């Protein structure tokens, strides 16, 4: 995906943004440097330098000090010292207001020489007096920087104040360049100096353009409007200058009926119209571009969100097989972080023989166009290698993308381990069901068939009057029917274990074990077996009671049925304890145990390991295992020197 991105790299965007933030520091340092230099010149009083280059002293001492304060205030506002920066702007505004009032009302307040008495007269109206346009700009800039300090952001008022300051100062600078005195000399012999104009331009640029995007205005549009207004004002000043010369000297600049002012007026109208049309075009183009950029950003964000939250892994590689991008699902599937995969060959995610053959496969596809996976339009099964070297089955589809002369490959991978496990579980369940159906039908039919035969024999005995033999036949039929009833009960238990829905609730283990022991009192030899209940009285578990009762009952009945009749003191010990967030229940006996050759048959259906010791269906341990698995646990077996230990481990639902 990254190869298809059209926007600048992230680093370039950061540098561009940071360059605008640097404008604040640059403007501040420029004003401070110029101000300090001019103050030093005025304090040094170099008469020879002033006589040779009077223009160097155009910025007065008071104005130089004001610029130092303005630059420092702007810098402090950018550094977060808001209150101090705002307070520093107050004397600057007062100074500008007093200086401007001297021109407006024709008064002398003495502020011009308050801090420094000029050692040389460079032709100004009053020693130390600043021009009215300079005083106005000081007022505007102090308000703009003060608002920035108080509001901690740019706003439309700051932009407007900086706008006006820039036009006044830029017109003065251009006036020096084209020798248009009125551009910087609003009142004769009182002009805005070149140094002053440069400082105001720097400050106004920082005020107008830093943080402007947050106000909703485009920088390019503002720059174009600034240029247009400055140009029109310069043309108007030129028009005024020509009119002043015609009036002062009684001359005309054209021998025809049209004078210079008419020509200039036409030029102003035509050029202004053209420039205005250009600005409008730029404005609407920028709005259109911003709308398109916003739509593109929204679409990219939506696409990125889809990719980032996709369940399937999405990987892009180049023609050499180098990974260009991955999504979070790839980390979940393969175990590698994105930084560990990007920049490496995709064969790192493949086991052998695919690992060694992958580069040759890509080269062969590029040479012949013969595809085995790429562009087939369907998923194929493959294998992947996780970070822990576990081999996992995958569904894989690959497509080829040609972008601006560059070819990349996009792959979608899906971990099908769970699906494979489910399929295998379904196969095992079907096989188990088939065996269950076959063995059940066989075991059900066997006692029925035997009983039918015994009924026929009994009928003959009854006809012959052989009553004693008839009693034996009836006893044998009773055994068959008991066996049949036991099998049916086990079948019902298996079915109930699979299908029954039951809520979990707290179960006290010791009383439940005691009840299960009492329920076995009818079994043969029960009284000679010592059964010890070691379960702590306070031990409880949150589980499903019916399934848990089935588990305990089967563990105990199995231990009782297969006790060793030759053992002098047959014992059964029941224990339970918690460990590692799980609960273990064990039933340990010194009975017959399980022969090593038969241990692989434990927990299988219809497997009786001691068929001559006790009759049964062979479903007891199978029911035990299934019940434990239904509760999220497992059934375990450990052989002892004498006897067995059967255990179940369940999640501790306390």
ZAMARGU-4260 file (C-alpha; in steps of 0.2 Angstrom, whole numbers, plus 5000, padded with zeros to 4 digits):
<rodrens>
0) 5000/5000/5000 | 5014/5012/5004 | 5021/5011/4987 | 5005/5018/4980 | 5004/5033/4992
5) 5005/5050/4983 | 5008/5062/4997 | 5025/5067/5003 | 5035/5056/5015 | 5031/5059/5033
10) 5048/5067/5036 | 5045/5080/5022 | 5028/5085/5029 | 5036/5087/5047 | 5050/5098/5040
15) 5038/5109/5030 | 5027/5112/5045 | 5042/5115/5056 | 5049/5128/5044 | 5033/5139/5047
20) 5036/5137/5066 | 5054/5143/5063 | 5047/5159/5056 | 5042/5165/5073 | 5060/5162/5080
25) 5068/5170/5064 | 5057/5186/5065 | 5060/5188/5084 | 5079/5186/5082 | 5080/5198/5067
30) 5071/5211/5077 | 5081/5209/5092 | 5097/5209/5082 | 5093/5224/5072 | 5087/5233/5088
35) 5102/5229/5098 | 5114/5235/5084 | 5105/5251/5081 | 5104/5255/5100 | 5123/5251/5100
40) 5126/5264/5086 | 5116/5277/5094 | 5125/5275/5110 | 5142/5274/5102 | 5139/5291/5093
45) 5150/5288/5078 | 5149/5305/5070 | 5160/5300/5055 | 5149/5285/5050 | 5134/5296/5052
50) 5140/5309/5041 | 5146/5296/5027 | 5130/5285/5029 | 5116/5294/5037 | 5104/5281/5031
55) 5111/5269/5044 | 5103/5279/5057 | 5086/5280/5050 | 5079/5269/5065 | 5079/5279/5080
60) 5084/5273/5097 | 5067/5272/5104 | 5061/5262/5089 | 5076/5250/5091 | 5072/5247/5109
65) 5053/5244/5104 | 5059/5231/5092 | 5069/5222/5105 | 5054/5221/5116 | 5043/5216/5102
70) 5055/5202/5096 | 5057/5196/5114 | 5038/5196/5117 | 5035/5186/5102 | 5048/5173/5107
75) 5041/5172/5124 | 5024/5169/5118 | 5030/5155/5107 | 5039/5147/5122 | 5023/5148/5133
80) 5027/5163/5144 | 5010/5171/5139 | 5007/5183/5153 | 5024/5191/5153 | 5023/5192/5134
85) 5007/5201/5135 | 5013/5213/5148 | 5028/5218/5137 | 5016/5223/5123 | 5008/5237/5134
90) 5022/5250/5134 | 5025/5247/5115 | 5006/5251/5111 | 5007/5266/5122 | 5023/5272/5114
95) 5016/5270/5097 | 5000/5279/5102 | 5009/5294/5109 | 5021/5295/5094 | 5006/5295/5082
100) 4996/5308/5092 | 5011/5320/5090 | 5008/5319/5071 | 4990/5320/5072 | 4988/5334/5085
105) 5005/5343/5081 | 5011/5342/5099 | 5028/5337/5107 | 5026/5326/5122 | 5045/5324/5124
110) 5045/5305/5121 | 5056/5306/5106 | 5071/5311/5117 | 5066/5303/5133 | 5078/5289/5133
115) 5091/5295/5121 | 5096/5312/5113 | 5101/5310/5095 | 5119/5315/5093 | 5116/5319/5074
120) 5102/5326/5064 | 5098/5316/5049 | 5085/5327/5042 | 5069/5322/5051 | 5055/5334/5057
125) 5060/5332/5075 | 5076/5324/5083 | 5071/5306/5088 | 5054/5306/5081 | 5047/5291/5072
130) 5036/5292/5056 | 5017/5290/5058 | 5017/5274/5048 | 5030/5267/5060 | 5020/5272/5075
135) 5004/5264/5068 | 5013/5248/5064 | 5020/5248/5082 | 5002/5249/5088 | 4996/5235/5077
140) 5010/5223/5081 | 5008/5226/5099 | 4990/5221/5099 | 4993/5206/5087 | 5007/5199/5098
145) 4997/5203/5114 | 4982/5193/5108 | 4993/5179/5103 | 5000/5178/5120 | 4983/5179/5128
150) 4974/5167/5117 | 4989/5155/5114 | 4984/5153/5096 | 4981/5163/5080 | 4965/5171/5075
155) 4957/5182/5062 | 4960/5198/5072 | 4979/5194/5072 | 4979/5190/5054 | 4970/5206/5050
160) 4982/5217/5060 | 4997/5208/5053 | 4989/5210/5036 | 4989/5229/5037 | 5007/5230/5045
165) 5014/5219/5031 | 5006/5230/5017 | 5012/5247/5025 | 5030/5240/5028 | 5031/5230/5011
170) 5026/5246/5002 | 5040/5256/5011 | 5053/5243/5006 | 5047/5243/4988 | 5047/5262/4989
175) 5065/5262/4993 | 5069/5250/4979 | 5059/5260/4965 | 5063/5277/4973 | 5045/5281/4977
180) 5046/5292/4992 | 5028/5293/4997 | 5028/5274/5000 | 5039/5277/5016 | 5038/5296/5018
185) 5019/5299/5023 | 5025/5316/5031 | 5039/5325/5023 | 5056/5322/5032 | 5048/5309/5043
190) 5050/5292/5035 | 5050/5273/5040 | 5068/5268/5038 | 5073/5253/5028 | 5078/5243/5044
195) 5061/5247/5052 | 5052/5241/5037 | 5061/5225/5037 | 5058/5221/5055 | 5039/5225/5053
200) 5039/5213/5037 | 5047/5199/5047 | 5035/5201/5062 | 5019/5202/5051 | 5024/5187/5042
205) 5026/5177/5058 | 5009/5184/5064 | 5000/5181/5048 | 5007/5164/5042 | 5011/5154/5058
210) 4996/5145/5064 | 4985/5152/5050 | 4978/5135/5044 | 4969/5133/5061 | 4959/5149/5057
215) 4952/5141/5041 | 4962/5152/5029 | 4974/5146/5016 | 4992/5153/5016 | 4993/5154/4997
220) 4977/5164/4996 | 4983/5176/5010 | 5000/5178/5001 | 4991/5182/4985 | 4979/5195/4992
225) 4994/5203/5001 | 5003/5204/4985 | 4988/5211/4976 | 4984/5225/4989 | 5003/5230/4991
230) 5004/5231/4972 | 4988/5242/4971 | 4993/5253/4985 | 5010/5256/4977 | 5001/5260/4960
235) 4990/5272/4970 | 5005/5280/4978 | 5013/5282/4962 | 4997/5290/4955 | 4997/5302/4970
240) 5016/5306/4968 | 5013/5311/4949 | 4998/5321/4954 | 5008/5330/4967 | 5022/5334/4955
245) 5010/5340/4942 | 5002/5352/4954 | 5018/5358/4962 | 5028/5361/4946 | 5013/5364/4934
250) 5020/5352/4921 | 5012/5338/4911 | 5019/5322/4907 | 5010/5320/4890 | 5009/5331/4875
255) 4993/5323/4870 | 4976/5326/4878 | 4979/5311/4890 | 4990/5315/4905 | 5000/5303/4916
260) 4987/5301/4929 | 4974/5295/4916 | 4987/5283/4909 | 4991/5277/4926 | 4973/5275/4931
265) 4970/5264/4916 | 4985/5254/4921 | 4979/5252/4938 | 4962/5246/4933 | 4968/5234/4920
270) 4982/5227/4931 | 4971/5227/4946 | 4957/5217/4937 | 4970/5205/4930 | 4978/5203/4947
275) 4961/5201/4956 | 4955/5188/4943 | 4971/5179/4947 | 4968/5180/4966 | 4950/5174/4964
280) 4956/5159/4953 | 4969/5155/4966 | 4956/5156/4980 | 4944/5145/4972 | 4957/5133/4966
285) 4964/5132/4984 | 4947/5129/4991 | 4944/5115/4978 | 4961/5108/4981 | 4958/5108/5000
290) 4941/5099/4997 | 4949/5086/4986 | 4963/5084/4999 | 4950/5082/5013 | 4941/5069/5003
295) 4957/5060/4999 | 4962/5060/5017 | 4945/5054/5022 | 4946/5040/5010 | 4963/5035/5015
300) 4959/5036/5033 | 4944/5024/5029 | 4954/5013/5019 | 4968/5012/5032 | 4955/5009/5045
305) 4948/4994/5035 | 4966/4987/5032 | 4971/4990/5050 | 4955/4981/5057 | 4954/4967/5044
310) 4954/4950/5051 | 4965/4943/5037 | 4983/4948/5036 | 4987/4959/5021 | 5005/4960/5015
315) 5013/4970/5001 | 5030/4965/4993 | 5040/4972/4979 | 5047/4963/4964 | 5062/4956/4974
320) 5050/4949/4987 | 5054/4963/5000 | 5040/4966/5012 | 5034/4984/5010 | 5019/4984/5022
325) 5009/4973/5034 | 4993/4976/5044 | 4991/4971/5063 | 4983/4954/5058 | 5000/4949/5051
330) 5007/4951/5068 | 4993/4941/5076 | 4996/4927/5063 | 5015/4926/5062 | 5020/4933/5079
335) 5032/4946/5071 | 5030/4965/5074 | 5028/4975/5058 | 5046/4983/5061 | 5053/4965/5061
340) 5045/4961/5044 | 5046/4977/5034 | 5062/4977/5024 | 5065/4959/5024 | 5061/4945/5011
345) 5044/4938/5013 | 5051/4920/5013 | 5055/4923/5031 | 5036/4918/5034 | 5038/4902/5024
350) 5043/4885/5029 | 5053/4873/5018 | 5052/4869/5004 | 5043/4886/5000 | 5057/4896/5008
355) 5070/4891/4996 | 5059/4890/4981 | 5051/4907/4983 | 5064/4919/4975 | 5065/4907/4960
360) 5046/4907/4958 | 5045/4926/4957 | 5059/4926/4945 | 5051/4913/4934 | 5034/4923/4935
365) 5042/4939/4929 | 5051/4930/4915 | 5037/4919/4909 | 5021/4926/4916 | 5016/4908/4922
370) 5007/4910/4938 | 5004/4897/4951 | 4996/4908/4964 | 4997/4926/4958 | 4981/4933/4950
375) 4971/4916/4950 | 4956/4925/4958 | 4954/4912/4971 | 4962/4906/4987 | 4975/4892/4988
380) 4980/4883/5003 | 4998/4886/5009 | 5009/4885/5025 | 5017/4898/5035 | 5030/4899/5048
385) 5027/4909/5064 | 5041/4918/5074 | 5041/4903/5086 | 5044/4891/5071 | 5027/4884/5072
390) 5020/4879/5055 | 5002/4885/5052 | 4990/4881/5038 | 4985/4897/5028 | 4973/4902/5014
395) 4982/4913/5002 | 4977/4924/4988 | 4990/4936/4978 | 4987/4949/4966 | 4998/4960/4955
400) 4997/4979/4955 | 5006/4990/4942 | 5008/5008/4950 | 5017/5021/4940 | 5029/5009/4932
405) 5032/5000/4948 | 5025/4982/4951 | 5020/4977/4968 | 5011/4961/4974 | 4998/4961/4987
410) 4994/4945/4997 | 4979/4941/5009 | 4983/4927/5021 | 4971/4919/5033 | 4976/4908/5047
415) 4965/4892/5045 | 4972/4883/5060 | 4955/4884/5069 | 4946/4879/5054 | 4957/4864/5051
420) 4956/4859/5070 | 4937/4861/5068 | 4937/4850/5053 | 4947/4837/5061 | 4936/4838/5077
425) 4921/4835/5065 | 4930/4820/5057 | 4934/4813/5074 | 4917/4816/5080 | 4909/4807/5065
430) 4920/4792/5067 | 4916/4792/5086 | 4898/4793/5082 | 4899/4779/5069 | 4908/4768/5082
435) 4896/4773/5095 | 4881/4769/5084 | 4889/4752/5079 | 4894/4747/5097 | 4878/4753/5105
440) 4867/4743/5093 | 4878/4728/5095 | 4878/4729/5114 | 4860/4733/5115 | 4856/4718/5104
445) 4867/4706/5113 | 4857/4705/5129 | 4841/4706/5120 | 4846/4691/5109 | 4852/4681/5124
450) 4836/4685/5134 | 4825/4679/5119 | 4835/4663/5118 | 4833/4661/5137 | 4814/4664/5136
455) 4813/4650/5123 | 4822/4638/5135 | 4812/4644/5150 | 4796/4640/5140 | 4802/4622/5137
460) 4807/4620/5155 | 4790/4627/5161 | 4781/4614/5150 | 4792/4600/5157 | 4789/4606/5175
465) 4808/4609/5178 | 4806/4623/5191 | 4823/4623/5198 | 4831/4625/5181 | 4818/4638/5176
470) 4824/4649/5191 | 4842/4649/5185 | 4836/4654/5168 | 4826/4669/5175 | 4842/4674/5185
475) 4852/4674/5169 | 4839/4685/5161 | 4839/4697/5175 | 4857/4699/5173 | 4855/4702/5155
480) 4842/4715/5158 | 4852/4724/5172 | 4867/4725/5159 | 4855/4732/5146 | 4848/4745/5159
485) 4866/4750/5164 | 4870/4752/5145 | 4855/4763/5142 | 4859/4773/5157 | 4876/4776/5151
490) 4870/4781/5134 | 4858/4793/5142 | 4872/4800/5152 | 4883/4803/5136 | 4869/4811/5127
495) 4865/4822/5142 | 4883/4827/5144 | 4884/4833/5126 | 4867/4842/5125 | 4861/4847/5142
500) 4862/4866/5145 | 4865/4871/5163 | 4870/4887/5173 | 4885/4887/5183 | 4884/4890/5202
505) 4895/4887/5217 | 4898/4869/5222 | 4905/4864/5239 | 4916/4849/5235 | 4918/4840/5251
510) 4899/4837/5253 | 4897/4832/5235 | 4911/4819/5237 | 4903/4812/5252 | 4886/4811/5243
515) 4894/4802/5229 | 4903/4789/5241 | 4886/4785/5249 | 4878/4782/5232 | 4890/4768/5229
520) 4886/4758/5245 | 4876/4745/5235 | 4891/4739/5226 | 4900/4723/5230 | 4914/4723/5243
525) 4910/4742/5246 | 4911/4739/5265 | 4928/4732/5265 | 4935/4747/5256 | 4942/4761/5266
530) 4937/4778/5257 | 4945/4794/5264 | 4938/4811/5259 | 4953/4823/5261 | 4944/4837/5252
535) 4945/4853/5262 | 4929/4859/5269 | 4930/4876/5263 | 4935/4872/5245 | 4922/4877/5232
540) 4921/4879/5213 | 4909/4888/5202 | 4904/4875/5189 | 4889/4865/5182 | 4883/4854/5196
545) 4876/4839/5185 | 4891/4837/5175 | 4902/4838/5190 | 4892/4825/5199 | 4894/4813/5184
550) 4913/4816/5185 | 4915/4812/5204 | 4903/4798/5203 | 4912/4789/5188 | 4929/4792/5196
555) 4924/4784/5213 | 4913/4770/5205 | 4928/4765/5194 | 4940/4764/5209 | 4927/4754/5219
560) 4924/4741/5204 | 4942/4738/5200 | 4949/4737/5218 | 4960/4722/5221 | 4951/4708/5230
565) 4967/4701/5236 | 4972/4717/5244 | 4971/4716/5263 | 4967/4734/5265 | 4959/4741/5249
570) 4959/4760/5251 | 4953/4775/5240 | 4959/4793/5244 | 4950/4808/5237 | 4959/4825/5237
575) 4957/4842/5229 | 4967/4858/5229 | 4970/4874/5219 | 4985/4878/5209 | 4989/4891/5195
580) 4972/4896/5193 | 4965/4878/5191 | 4957/4865/5202 | 4963/4847/5203 | 4952/4833/5209
585) 4961/4816/5211 | 4955/4799/5216 | 4969/4787/5221 | 4968/4769/5224 | 4978/4753/5227
590) 4968/4742/5216 | 4971/4733/5200 | 4978/4747/5190 | 4979/4748/5171 | 4991/4737/5162
595) 5004/4747/5152 | 4999/4739/5136 | 4981/4745/5138 | 4984/4763/5144 | 4982/4770/5127
600) 4964/4764/5127 | 4960/4774/5143 | 4945/4786/5140 | 4940/4777/5124 | 4922/4771/5121
605) 4917/4753/5125 | 4935/4749/5131 | 4935/4737/5147 | 4952/4735/5153 | 4947/4721/5166
610) 4932/4713/5158 | 4933/4698/5169 | 4933/4708/5185 | 4917/4718/5183 | 4904/4719/5170
615) 4900/4736/5162 | 4897/4745/5145 | 4915/4752/5144 | 4908/4770/5144 | 4913/4775/5161
620) 4930/4783/5158 | 4924/4790/5141 | 4910/4799/5150 | 4922/4805/5163 | 4933/4813/5149
625) 4919/4821/5140 | 4911/4828/5155 | 4928/4836/5160 | 4930/4843/5143 | 4913/4850/5143
630) 4918/4860/5158 | 4933/4866/5150 | 4945/4854/5158 | 4954/4838/5155 | 4955/4820/5162
635) 4972/4813/5167 | 4979/4796/5173 | 4995/4792/5183 | 5001/4774/5186 | 5006/4770/5204
640) 5017/4756/5210 | 5001/4748/5216 | 4985/4755/5209 | 4980/4771/5199 | 4977/4789/5201
645) 4964/4797/5190 | 4963/4816/5190 | 4953/4830/5182 | 4959/4848/5180 | 4946/4861/5178
650) 4946/4880/5177 | 4945/4888/5194 | 4929/4897/5193 | 4929/4904/5210
</rodrens>
